[in-house]
Amino acid sequence: MEPEQETDRGQNSKIYYLNNSNKKGNYPQHNLSNQLASVCQQIKELQPILPVYCLRPHILQHATRFFLDNFLHHKHQTKVMYSVKSNPDEAVLKQMFASGIVNFDVASFVEIQLIHSLFGDKAKMFFMHPIKAKEVIKEAYFNYNIRHFSLDSFDELEKILLATNNAKDLGLHLRISIPNSHSAIDLSGKFGILPSESVSLLRKIRSVAETCGICFHVGSQCMDPLEYRNAIDVVKNIINQSAVKLDVLDVGGGFPSIYPGMAPQGLQSYFHEIFDSIAKANFAPSCQIWCEPGRALVAEAGSLVVRVEGRKNNMLYLNDGTYGGLFDAGHPGFIYPAKAMRFGENSVNLNSELAPFGFYGPTCDSLDTMHGPFYLPSNIATGDYIEIGQLGAYSCSIRTNFNGFNNYLQIQVGCNPLSSLYFSEKQVQLNQQNNSN
Ligand SMILES: Cc1ncc(COP(=O)(O)O)c(C=O)c1O
């Protein structure tokens, strides 16, 4: 591990710079006994000028165990793979592995190398990106022991067969396109073959693959469990028409987290829809059921603490934004739970009365704007900190270095998240009170 650079900031505190080059391995050991200090305690101590990612190892462990213990079926074998793209942070991956996740959905050569470097042969990877470079398929098959690939066209099938020298031990998973009408992020346009065009490709896959699968994605942050039932009904039709024996049904990701204005049903309802509709289909008992959650596993385990650098009316200028860890607050307009913290110089307490605020990020671009509304104390001011919750997913993985604002800190914390799909509101509030400054 490379040493952190330390720079004096005032008399008592230091700025800990974490550059892209030395992020690796710079994490304290996990302590799941909940003895880790809270966000407030640690931010008060650090008073950082950089954004700070707060990782909650105990929540990550809880979410992981929840999926492994509940995504189960009495008849069909099941598998939970973690979708690495949602958060490829090493501390996150190691915690997940320690909690029992050994299967990983990877989408790029960098993700493949990362998982291999961390877990070697103990991890199994599944290359579930429907369009891949032929060189990467070759590397994946011959050097990383990857046998499972998704695809949505005859061209991609030919590419995979060529790159693997017509391997006989392939698992090939046909990605079908299904409506994403109840999801915050629609993924239906870019990948997936239309069900009406899928029969001949599925038959071809069956004839060359050792394992023949169908996969789909209902869209990220899927708000209606019925979407999975509808998608499985589409799969049933394809199977009936093609008369192909299916070895794997992969229901993808899409499992939601909880955000202001987006409070989904519990994850059990999603599992119920999936397994109930599967029970009513006549898939062979040997057919395995897989899922590839990203967001639901990591979102609430991570939050981001930002500092207010300026205020104009109800717009706050922050030290992070849409080019950094808050991409989804800009373009798709996600609203996140937010909690203000005030330390030190400002002797006036934060108001209990809340007002709606929008955010500007630190870059020069006007697109770096987040309308929210984010509800915060009406007298929030320059120098205050804001913890923004549910940013364990699709935040650090999307950051850019635009305008040189990619530096950040990471800490591990023992308090519960600002909101939770796994714990009751009462449990979250109680824990927040216990951990407030
Ligand atoms: C192939 C695939 N699997 C799984 C996921 C994870 O989705 P989510 O984070 O919505 O669970 C994605 C997200 O884009 C994906 O493309």
The ligand as a MOL file (V3000), in Angstrom:
LIG
                    3D

  0  0  0     0  0            999 V3000
M  V30 BEGIN CTAB
M  V30 COUNTS 16 16 0 0 0
M  V30 BEGIN ATOM
M  V30 1 C -26.4090 -7.7290 -16.7240 0
M  V30 2 C -26.7000 -7.0000 -15.4550 0
M  V30 3 N -26.8950 -7.7180 -14.3320 0
M  V30 4 C -27.1440 -7.1320 -13.1390 0
M  V30 5 C -27.1900 -5.7560 -13.0350 0
M  V30 6 C -27.4600 -5.1560 -11.6800 0
M  V30 7 O -28.6480 -4.4860 -11.6700 0
M  V30 8 P -29.2490 -3.8470 -10.3230 0
M  V30 9 O -28.1910 -2.9900 -9.7540 0
M  V30 10 O -30.4310 -3.1040 -10.7850 0
M  V30 11 O -29.5980 -4.9800 -9.4100 0
M  V30 12 C -27.0240 -4.9600 -14.1850 0
M  V30 13 C -27.1140 -3.5050 -14.1090 0
M  V30 14 O -27.0280 -2.7710 -15.0450 0
M  V30 15 C -26.7620 -5.6000 -15.4200 0
M  V30 16 O -26.5720 -4.9030 -16.5440 0
M  V30 END ATOM
M  V30 BEGIN BOND
M  V30 1 1 1 2
M  V30 2 1 2 3
M  V30 3 2 2 15
M  V30 4 2 3 4
M  V30 5 1 4 5
M  V30 6 1 5 6
M  V30 7 2 5 12
M  V30 8 1 6 7
M  V30 9 1 7 8
M  V30 10 2 8 9
M  V30 11 1 8 10
M  V30 12 1 8 11
M  V30 13 1 12 13
M  V30 14 1 12 15
M  V30 15 2 13 14
M  V30 16 1 15 16
M  V30 END BOND
M  V30 END CTAB
M  END
